[in-house]
Amino acid sequence: MPAEYLRKEIEAGVRFWGFEQDGELVGIMGVQDVGDVTLIRHAYVRPSHQGRGVGGKLLVALRAKTDRPVLMGTWAAATWAIRFYEKHGFRLVTPQEKDRLLRKYWSIPSRQIETSVVLADEGWFALGGHS
Ligand SMILES: CC(C)(COP(=O)(O)OP(=O)(O)OC[C@H]1O[C@@H](n2cnc3c(N)ncnc32)[C@H](O)[C@@H]1OP(=O)(O)O)[C@@H](O)C(=O)NCCC(=O)NCCS
């Protein structure tokens, strides 16, 4: 991520958390409170460390820091990421709900909305969200 984009994301309220192993940063995950929800933003684990639980630990730690429903937006084609969030109790929302949520909580172009999906945690569905 270019430094300028990172600075803008932090200014917009994204808080980044890192996972260190042997003094090396191997994973990061950002959270952003928007309205009445918390968004997971920019999850990334170094390829050499993927599939070893780092992302899972970051996700558990960040979810423990919020009482709000948690939403996550990613590419529809990112099946590995969708599986990762589903393993942690997230579920895909309906296509209609996805369009509404992306417009409400994210600022992304329409073209990107078409190719994205939204996953929501139990807290969201408990409030009446639709899957
Ligand atoms: C998605 C991501 C953050 C998960 O972190 P991680 O540390 O690899 O995940 P964990 O080890 O905690 O969890 C592993 C689970 O995630 C999924 N997964 C993670 N990486 C995967 C891969 N390369 N291929 C397939 N499934 C994968 C699987 O469901 C896996 O479960 P399994 O081991 O039982 O098959 C990480 O793989 C990543 O940074 N990927 C590239 C960037 C990305 O896609 N970010 C998310 C979209 S914003």
The ligand as a MOL file (V3000), in Angstrom:
LIG
                    3D

  0  0  0     0  0            999 V3000
M  V30 BEGIN CTAB
M  V30 COUNTS 48 50 0 0 0
M  V30 BEGIN ATOM
M  V30 1 C -7.0970 -14.0250 4.0580 0
M  V30 2 C -5.9230 -13.9690 5.0310 0
M  V30 3 C -5.8840 -12.6160 5.7510 0
M  V30 4 C -6.1040 -15.0880 6.1010 0
M  V30 5 O -5.0080 -15.0980 7.0070 0
M  V30 6 P -4.2280 -16.4600 7.3270 0
M  V30 7 O -3.2640 -16.1960 8.4230 0
M  V30 8 O -3.6960 -17.0560 6.0770 0
M  V30 9 O -5.4640 -17.3660 7.8410 0
M  V30 10 P -5.4870 -18.4490 8.9900 0
M  V30 11 O -4.2370 -19.2790 8.9230 0
M  V30 12 O -5.8190 -17.8200 10.3010 0
M  V30 13 O -6.7600 -19.2800 8.5380 0
M  V30 14 C -6.6120 -20.2480 7.5390 0
M  V30 15 C -7.9120 -20.3950 6.7710 0
M  V30 16 O -8.1250 -19.2990 5.8840 0
M  V30 17 C -8.4090 -19.7610 4.5650 0
M  V30 18 N -7.2060 -19.4930 3.7600 0
M  V30 19 C -6.2180 -18.6400 4.0880 0
M  V30 20 N -5.3160 -18.5510 3.1040 0
M  V30 21 C -5.7100 -19.3880 2.1520 0
M  V30 22 C -5.1930 -19.7420 0.8780 0
M  V30 23 N -4.0500 -19.2270 0.3730 0
M  V30 24 N -5.8580 -20.6400 0.1340 0
M  V30 25 C -6.9990 -21.1940 0.6210 0
M  V30 26 N -7.5450 -20.8760 1.8110 0
M  V30 27 C -6.9020 -20.0020 2.5830 0
M  V30 28 C -8.7260 -21.2230 4.7080 0
M  V30 29 O -10.1140 -21.3390 5.0300 0
M  V30 30 C -7.8850 -21.6170 5.8990 0
M  V30 31 O -8.4370 -22.6780 6.5970 0
M  V30 32 P -7.7650 -24.1450 6.4840 0
M  V30 33 O -6.3220 -23.9750 6.8560 0
M  V30 34 O -8.5330 -24.9790 7.4580 0
M  V30 35 O -7.9510 -24.5460 5.0620 0
M  V30 36 C -4.5560 -14.2390 4.3140 0
M  V30 37 O -4.6050 -15.5040 3.6900 0
M  V30 38 C -4.1780 -13.1750 3.2970 0
M  V30 39 O -3.5800 -12.1690 3.6690 0
M  V30 40 N -4.4780 -13.3860 2.0020 0
M  V30 41 C -4.1060 -12.4640 0.9610 0
M  V30 42 C -4.8070 -11.1150 1.0870 0
M  V30 43 C -6.2980 -11.2540 1.1750 0
M  V30 44 O -6.8730 -12.0140 0.4330 0
M  V30 45 N -6.9100 -10.4880 2.0870 0
M  V30 46 C -8.3400 -10.5670 2.3430 0
M  V30 47 C -9.1590 -9.7540 1.4200 0
M  V30 48 S -9.2160 -8.0650 1.9420 0
M  V30 END ATOM
M  V30 BEGIN BOND
M  V30 1 1 1 2
M  V30 2 1 2 3
M  V30 3 1 2 4
M  V30 4 1 2 36
M  V30 5 1 4 5
M  V30 6 1 5 6
M  V30 7 2 6 7
M  V30 8 1 6 8
M  V30 9 1 6 9
M  V30 10 1 9 10
M  V30 11 2 10 11
M  V30 12 1 10 12
M  V30 13 1 10 13
M  V30 14 1 13 14
M  V30 15 1 14 15
M  V30 16 1 15 16
M  V30 17 1 15 30
M  V30 18 1 16 17
M  V30 19 1 17 18
M  V30 20 1 17 28
M  V30 21 1 18 19
M  V30 22 1 18 27
M  V30 23 2 19 20
M  V30 24 1 20 21
M  V30 25 1 21 22
M  V30 26 2 21 27
M  V30 27 1 22 23
M  V30 28 2 22 24
M  V30 29 1 24 25
M  V30 30 2 25 26
M  V30 31 1 26 27
M  V30 32 1 28 29
M  V30 33 1 28 30
M  V30 34 1 30 31
M  V30 35 1 31 32
M  V30 36 2 32 33
M  V30 37 1 32 34
M  V30 38 1 32 35
M  V30 39 1 36 37
M  V30 40 1 36 38
M  V30 41 2 38 39
M  V30 42 1 38 40
M  V30 43 1 40 41
M  V30 44 1 41 42
M  V30 45 1 42 43
M  V30 46 2 43 44
M  V30 47 1 43 45
M  V30 48 1 45 46
M  V30 49 1 46 47
M  V30 50 1 47 48
M  V30 END BOND
M  V30 END CTAB
M  END
